[in-house]
Amino acid sequence: MARVEMRLPDLDMPGAPIRLSLWLAPLGSRVERGEPILEVTSGAVTIDLPAPAGGLLAERLVAEDEPIEPGTALAIIETER
């Protein structure tokens, strides 16, 4: 099994700090590549972030409402390859 680290991309969201606002996928759930698994918010803007790979959402590395910066590791997805 491979482990894929999901990181916050550079979203070019100036102004207020970026926060992980909501986990959409439960820990331990199966996710598909491209499926939204969390939301991030900056000020009045909310963006869904998709899973970079399909597999099992094995770890959440950031809690809801925690401030994050581009490049921050958000989650670990265990894939079958």
N, CA, C and O atoms as a MOPAC input file, in Angstrom:
PM7 MOZYME 1SCF
protein

 N      0.83400 1    -1.18400 1     0.00000 1
 C      0.00000 1     0.00000 1     0.00000 1
 C      0.88000 1     1.24900 1     0.00000 1
 O      1.85900 1     1.32600 1     0.74200 1
 N      0.53200 1     2.20300 1    -0.81700 1
 C      1.26000 1     3.47700 1    -0.87300 1
 C      0.50500 1     4.52500 1    -0.06900 1
 O     -0.71200 1     4.44600 1     0.10000 1
 N      1.24500 1     5.49700 1     0.41700 1
 C      0.64000 1     6.60200 1     1.16900 1
 C      0.85200 1     7.89000 1     0.38300 1
 O      1.98100 1     8.24000 1     0.03800 1
 N     -0.24200 1     8.58900 1     0.10300 1
 C     -0.19000 1     9.85200 1    -0.63200 1
 C     -0.50100 1    10.98400 1     0.34400 1
 O     -1.53000 1    10.97500 1     1.02000 1
 N      0.40400 1    11.95300 1     0.40400 1
 C      0.20400 1    13.09700 1     1.27900 1
 C     -0.53000 1    14.18900 1     0.51500 1
 O     -0.10000 1    14.59500 1    -0.56500 1
 N     -1.62900 1    14.66100 1     1.07100 1
 C     -2.37600 1    15.76600 1     0.47100 1
 C     -1.89000 1    17.06000 1     1.11700 1
 O     -1.90700 1    17.19200 1     2.34100 1
 N     -1.45800 1    18.01200 1     0.29200 1
 C     -0.96700 1    19.29800 1     0.78800 1
 C     -1.85100 1    20.42500 1     0.27300 1
 O     -2.49100 1    20.30300 1    -0.77100 1
 N     -1.87500 1    21.52500 1     1.02300 1
 C     -2.62700 1    22.69700 1     0.58500 1
 C     -1.88600 1    23.36200 1    -0.56600 1
 O     -0.73700 1    23.77400 1    -0.40500 1
 N     -2.53000 1    23.47100 1    -1.72800 1
 C     -1.88100 1    24.16100 1    -2.84900 1
 C     -1.88500 1    25.67100 1    -2.62600 1
 O     -2.56800 1    26.17100 1    -1.73300 1
 N     -1.13000 1    26.38200 1    -3.42900 1
 C     -1.15700 1    27.84800 1    -3.39100 1
 C     -2.44100 1    28.28600 1    -4.08600 1
 O     -2.56500 1    28.18200 1    -5.30600 1
 N     -3.39100 1    28.77400 1    -3.30000 1
 C     -4.71800 1    29.12100 1    -3.83100 1
 C     -4.85200 1    30.58100 1    -4.20600 1
 O     -5.89800 1    31.00000 1    -4.70000 1
 N     -3.80700 1    31.36200 1    -3.97800 1
 C     -3.83900 1    32.79500 1    -4.29800 1
 C     -5.06400 1    33.45400 1    -3.66700 1
 O     -5.87700 1    34.07800 1    -4.34800 1
 N     -5.17500 1    33.29600 1    -2.33600 1
 C     -6.28700 1    33.86600 1    -1.58300 1
 C     -5.73700 1    34.95600 1    -0.66800 1
 O     -5.43000 1    34.69500 1     0.49500 1
 N     -5.61100 1    36.18400 1    -1.19100 1
 C     -5.04300 1    37.25600 1    -0.36800 1
 C     -6.00700 1    37.70500 1     0.72200 1
 O     -7.21300 1    37.47200 1     0.63700 1
 N     -5.46800 1    38.33900 1     1.72800 1
 C     -6.32300 1    38.88800 1     2.78100 1
 C     -6.28700 1    38.05300 1     4.03600 1
 O     -5.22300 1    37.82000 1     4.60900 1
 N     -7.45000 1    37.60300 1     4.46300 1
 C     -7.59100 1    36.85800 1     5.71000 1
 C     -6.81200 1    35.54100 1     5.64400 1
 O     -6.58600 1    35.00200 1     4.56100 1
 N     -6.40600 1    35.03000 1     6.80200 1
 C     -5.70400 1    33.75100 1     6.81400 1
 C     -6.59300 1    32.62300 1     6.28900 1
 O     -7.81900 1    32.69800 1     6.36700 1
 N     -5.97400 1    31.60300 1     5.76600 1
 C     -6.69500 1    30.42600 1     5.27700 1
 C     -6.89400 1    29.47300 1     6.45300 1
 O     -5.97800 1    29.24400 1     7.24300 1
 N     -8.09500 1    28.92500 1     6.55800 1
 C     -8.40700 1    27.96100 1     7.61200 1
 C     -9.06200 1    26.73100 1     6.99600 1
 O     -9.80000 1    26.83200 1     6.01500 1
 N     -8.78600 1    25.57800 1     7.57900 1
 C     -9.52100 1    24.38100 1     7.20300 1
 C    -10.87400 1    24.49900 1     7.89900 1
 O    -10.95500 1    24.41100 1     9.12500 1
 N    -11.92400 1    24.69600 1     7.12400 1
 C    -13.22400 1    24.97200 1     7.72800 1
 C    -14.06600 1    23.72300 1     7.98100 1
 O    -14.84300 1    23.69400 1     8.93500 1
 N    -13.92700 1    22.68700 1     7.14300 1
 C    -14.78500 1    21.51000 1     7.29900 1
 C    -14.18500 1    20.29500 1     6.60300 1
 O    -13.75700 1    20.37100 1     5.45100 1
 N    -14.16000 1    19.17200 1     7.31900 1
 C    -13.82900 1    17.89600 1     6.68900 1
 C    -15.11000 1    17.34400 1     6.08600 1
 O    -16.09800 1    17.17200 1     6.79900 1
 N    -15.11400 1    17.06700 1     4.79900 1
 C    -16.29100 1    16.52600 1     4.11200 1
 C    -16.30400 1    14.99900 1     4.13200 1
 O    -17.37300 1    14.39000 1     4.09900 1
 N    -15.13000 1    14.37800 1     4.18500 1
 C    -15.01900 1    12.91900 1     4.19300 1
 C    -14.64500 1    12.44900 1     5.59800 1
 O    -13.71200 1    12.97900 1     6.20100 1
 N    -15.36400 1    11.46300 1     6.11900 1
 C    -15.03800 1    10.93900 1     7.44200 1
 C    -13.69100 1    10.20900 1     7.43800 1
 O    -13.30000 1     9.60500 1     6.43900 1
 N    -13.01000 1    10.27600 1     8.54300 1
 C    -11.75600 1     9.54600 1     8.70500 1
 C    -12.04000 1     8.05600 1     8.52500 1
 O    -13.00400 1     7.52300 1     9.07500 1
 N    -11.19100 1     7.40000 1     7.75100 1
 C    -11.36900 1     5.97300 1     7.49400 1
 C    -12.26200 1     5.66600 1     6.30800 1
 O    -12.45100 1     4.49900 1     5.96600 1
 N    -12.81800 1     6.69400 1     5.67200 1
 C    -13.70900 1     6.45800 1     4.53300 1
 C    -12.91300 1     6.27700 1     3.24600 1
 O    -11.76600 1     6.70700 1     3.13000 1
 N    -13.55500 1     5.63200 1     2.29400 1
 C    -12.97100 1     5.46200 1     0.96600 1
 C    -13.27100 1     6.71900 1     0.16700 1
 O    -14.41000 1     7.18300 1     0.13500 1
 N    -12.23900 1     7.27600 1    -0.48600 1
 C    -12.41100 1     8.48100 1    -1.30000 1
 C    -11.92200 1     8.19700 1    -2.71800 1
 O    -11.04800 1     7.35800 1    -2.93300 1
 N    -12.49400 1     8.90000 1    -3.66100 1
 C    -12.09300 1     8.78200 1    -5.06100 1
 C    -11.24200 1     9.98400 1    -5.44600 1
 O    -11.42600 1    11.07700 1    -4.91000 1
 N    -10.32900 1     9.78600 1    -6.35700 1
 C     -9.52400 1    10.90000 1    -6.85200 1
 C    -10.45600 1    11.96700 1    -7.42600 1
 O    -11.35100 1    11.66000 1    -8.21400 1
 N    -10.24100 1    13.22500 1    -7.02400 1
 C    -11.05400 1    14.33400 1    -7.50000 1
 C    -12.28300 1    14.61800 1    -6.65000 1
 O    -12.93400 1    15.64700 1    -6.83100 1
 N    -12.61100 1    13.71800 1    -5.72200 1
 C    -13.75600 1    13.91600 1    -4.83100 1
 C    -13.41300 1    14.96300 1    -3.76400 1
 O    -12.36500 1    14.85000 1    -3.12700 1
 N    -14.25200 1    15.96500 1    -3.55100 1
 C    -13.97100 1    16.94200 1    -2.49400 1
 C    -13.95600 1    16.25900 1    -1.12900 1
 O    -14.90300 1    15.56300 1    -0.76300 1
 N    -12.85900 1    16.46600 1    -0.37100 1
 C    -12.79400 1    15.83200 1     0.95100 1
 C    -12.67600 1    16.84700 1     2.08700 1
 O    -12.82100 1    16.49100 1     3.25600 1
 N    -12.40800 1    18.12900 1     1.73800 1
 C    -12.37000 1    19.15300 1     2.77600 1
 C    -12.62900 1    20.52000 1     2.17300 1
 O    -12.50600 1    20.71600 1     0.96400 1
 N    -12.99000 1    21.46800 1     3.03900 1
 C    -13.20200 1    22.85600 1     2.62500 1
 C    -12.19000 1    23.73800 1     3.33700 1
 O    -11.88300 1    23.53300 1     4.51100 1
 N    -11.67600 1    24.72500 1     2.60600 1
 C    -10.84800 1    25.76200 1     3.21400 1
 C    -11.53400 1    27.10600 1     2.99100 1
 O    -12.23400 1    27.31100 1     2.00000 1
 N    -11.31200 1    28.01600 1     3.94200 1
 C    -11.95600 1    29.32500 1     3.90100 1
 C    -10.93100 1    30.41200 1     4.13400 1
 O    -10.02400 1    30.26600 1     4.95300 1
 N    -11.08600 1    31.50800 1     3.40000 1
 C    -10.29800 1    32.71900 1     3.63000 1
 C    -11.26400 1    33.88900 1     3.48700 1
 O    -11.73700 1    34.18600 1     2.39000 1
 N    -11.55000 1    34.54800 1     4.60500 1
 C    -12.53300 1    35.62800 1     4.55800 1
 C    -13.88300 1    35.06200 1     4.17800 1
 O    -14.39500 1    34.16600 1     4.84800 1
 N    -14.47200 1    35.58400 1     3.09300 1
 C    -15.79000 1    35.14300 1     2.64400 1
 C    -15.71700 1    34.07400 1     1.54900 1
 O    -16.75000 1    33.65500 1     1.02800 1
 N    -14.50800 1    33.63100 1     1.19600 1
 C    -14.33600 1    32.66300 1     0.11000 1
 C    -14.12600 1    31.26600 1     0.68200 1
 O    -13.28000 1    31.06400 1     1.55400 1
 N    -14.90700 1    30.29500 1     0.18100 1
 C    -14.76700 1    28.89500 1     0.57900 1
 C    -14.48500 1    28.06600 1    -0.66000 1
 O    -15.13700 1    28.22900 1    -1.69200 1
 N    -13.50500 1    27.17200 1    -0.55000 1
 C    -13.11000 1    26.32400 1    -1.67500 1
 C    -13.07500 1    24.87500 1    -1.21100 1
 O    -12.51700 1    24.57200 1    -0.15700 1
 N    -13.67400 1    23.97100 1    -2.00300 1
 C    -13.57000 1    22.53400 1    -1.76100 1
 C    -12.25900 1    22.04500 1    -2.36000 1
 O    -11.90800 1    22.41100 1    -3.48100 1
 N    -11.53500 1    21.21600 1    -1.60900 1
 C    -10.30000 1    20.63900 1    -2.12900 1
 C    -10.50300 1    19.15400 1    -2.38600 1
 O    -11.00900 1    18.43700 1    -1.52200 1
 N    -10.10600 1    18.68000 1    -3.58800 1
 C    -10.31600 1    17.28700 1    -3.95100 1
 C     -9.17200 1    16.38200 1    -3.48900 1
 O     -8.04300 1    16.82500 1    -3.28100 1
 N     -9.50200 1    15.12100 1    -3.34000 1
 C     -8.50300 1    14.10700 1    -3.02200 1
 C     -7.53100 1    13.98000 1    -4.19800 1
 O     -7.96400 1    13.92500 1    -5.34900 1
 N     -6.22200 1    13.93300 1    -3.92400 1
 C     -5.24700 1    13.79500 1    -5.00200 1
 C     -5.14700 1    12.37100 1    -5.53500 1
 O     -4.54900 1    12.13600 1    -6.58500 1
 N     -5.74100 1    11.41100 1    -4.80000 1
 C     -5.69700 1    10.00300 1    -5.19000 1
 C     -6.88700 1     9.29500 1    -4.57200 1
 O     -7.46600 1     9.76700 1    -3.59400 1
 N     -7.24500 1     8.16700 1    -5.14500 1
 C     -8.30200 1     7.35600 1    -4.56600 1
 C     -7.72400 1     6.40900 1    -3.53400 1
 O     -6.59400 1     5.93900 1    -3.66900 1
 N     -8.50400 1     6.13200 1    -2.50300 1
 C     -8.04600 1     5.21300 1    -1.46800 1
 C     -8.76300 1     5.47600 1    -0.15600 1
 O     -9.89400 1     5.96100 1    -0.13000 1
 N     -8.08200 1     5.14700 1     0.92900 1
 C     -8.62500 1     5.27900 1     2.27000 1
 C     -8.09400 1     6.54300 1     2.93500 1
 O     -6.88200 1     6.75600 1     2.98000 1
 N     -8.98700 1     7.38400 1     3.45300 1
 C     -8.55900 1     8.57500 1     4.19000 1
 C     -8.03900 1     8.09600 1     5.54100 1
 O     -8.80600 1     7.91800 1     6.48700 1
 N     -6.73100 1     7.88900 1     5.61800 1
 C     -6.11300 1     7.23700 1     6.77100 1
 C     -5.79200 1     8.18700 1     7.91600 1
 O     -5.88100 1     7.80500 1     9.08200 1
 N     -5.41800 1     9.43100 1     7.59000 1
 C     -5.04200 1    10.38400 1     8.63600 1
 C     -5.50600 1    11.78300 1     8.26000 1
 O     -5.43900 1    12.19200 1     7.10100 1
 N     -5.97300 1    12.49500 1     9.26000 1
 C     -6.24100 1    13.93300 1     9.13500 1
 C     -5.13400 1    14.62600 1     9.91600 1
 O     -4.99000 1    14.40100 1    11.11800 1
 N     -4.36300 1    15.45300 1     9.25800 1
 C     -3.20800 1    16.08300 1     9.89400 1
 C     -3.50000 1    17.47800 1    10.41800 1
 O     -2.67300 1    18.06500 1    11.11600 1
 N     -4.67600 1    18.01900 1    10.08600 1
 C     -5.07400 1    19.36800 1    10.50500 1
 C     -6.50300 1    19.30200 1    11.02500 1
 O     -7.35600 1    18.63500 1    10.43900 1
 N     -6.75600 1    19.99400 1    12.12100 1
 C     -8.10000 1    20.03300 1    12.70200 1
 C     -8.93600 1    21.13800 1    12.05000 1
 O     -8.39200 1    22.08900 1    11.48900 1
 N    -10.25200 1    21.00300 1    12.13100 1
 C    -11.14400 1    22.05300 1    11.63100 1
 C    -10.87500 1    23.36000 1    12.37400 1
 O    -10.59000 1    23.36100 1    13.57200 1
 N    -10.97000 1    24.45300 1    11.65300 1
 C    -10.78000 1    25.81900 1    12.13500 1
 C     -9.31800 1    26.16400 1    12.43200 1
 O     -9.03000 1    27.20800 1    13.01600 1
 N     -8.41300 1    25.29500 1    12.03500 1
 C     -6.98700 1    25.56100 1    12.22900 1
 C     -6.45400 1    26.39200 1    11.06700 1
 O     -6.77400 1    26.10100 1     9.91500 1
 N     -5.63700 1    27.43400 1    11.34200 1
 C     -5.03500 1    28.20600 1    10.24900 1
 C     -3.97900 1    27.36300 1     9.53500 1
 O     -3.23900 1    26.60800 1    10.16600 1
 N     -3.92300 1    27.50300 1     8.21100 1
 C     -2.97000 1    26.73200 1     7.40400 1
 C     -2.35300 1    27.62900 1     6.33800 1
 O     -2.91400 1    28.66200 1     5.97200 1
 N     -1.20000 1    27.21900 1     5.85400 1
 C     -0.48700 1    27.94300 1     4.79800 1
 C     -0.25700 1    27.02600 1     3.61600 1
 O     -0.26200 1    25.80500 1     3.77500 1
 N     -0.05300 1    27.58900 1     2.42400 1
 C      0.26000 1    26.74100 1     1.26800 1
 C      1.42800 1    25.81200 1     1.58400 1
 O      2.42100 1    26.21100 1     2.19300 1
 N      1.28000 1    24.56900 1     1.15500 1
 C      2.30600 1    23.56300 1     1.39800 1
 C      2.07600 1    22.74100 1     2.65000 1
 O      2.75000 1    21.73000 1     2.85400 1
 N      1.12900 1    23.15500 1     3.50400 1
 C      0.83400 1    22.41000 1     4.72800 1
 C      0.27700 1    21.03400 1     4.37800 1
 O     -0.61000 1    20.92300 1     3.53200 1
 N      0.79200 1    19.98100 1     5.02500 1
 C      0.24400 1    18.63400 1     4.85400 1
 C     -1.10600 1    18.57200 1     5.55700 1
 O     -1.21200 1    18.92100 1     6.73300 1
 N     -2.13800 1    18.12900 1     4.84200 1
 C     -3.50800 1    18.11600 1     5.35600 1
 C     -3.99900 1    16.72000 1     5.71800 1
 O     -4.69500 1    16.53900 1     6.71700 1
 N     -3.63100 1    15.73500 1     4.90100 1
 C     -4.16500 1    14.39300 1     5.08200 1
 C     -3.24600 1    13.35500 1     4.44400 1
 O     -2.41100 1    13.66800 1     3.59500 1
 N     -3.42800 1    12.12000 1     4.87700 1
 C     -2.75200 1    10.96800 1     4.26400 1
 C     -3.82200 1    10.04900 1     3.70300 1
 O     -4.76300 1     9.66900 1     4.39900 1
 N     -3.66300 1     9.69600 1     2.42800 1
 C     -4.55800 1     8.76300 1     1.76300 1
 C     -3.75000 1     7.52600 1     1.43800 1
 O     -2.71000 1     7.60500 1     0.78400 1
 N     -4.23700 1     6.36300 1     1.90500 1
 C     -3.58800 1     5.08500 1     1.58300 1
 C     -4.20800 1     4.54200 1     0.31300 1
 O     -5.42000 1     4.34600 1     0.22600 1
 N     -3.35500 1     4.30200 1    -0.67300 1
 C     -3.82400 1     3.79000 1    -1.95800 1
 C     -3.48300 1     2.31000 1    -2.06500 1
 O     -2.69200 1     1.79000 1    -1.27900 1
 N     -4.07300 1     1.64600 1    -3.02600 1
 C     -3.83600 1     0.21600 1    -3.20900 1
 C     -2.54900 1    -0.05900 1    -3.98300 1
 O     -2.10700 1    -1.20600 1    -4.03700 1
 N     -1.94500 1     0.95100 1    -4.57500 1
 C     -0.69900 1     0.74400 1    -5.32200 1
 C      0.43300 1     1.44200 1    -4.65300 1
 O      1.56500 1     1.38400 1    -5.13400 1

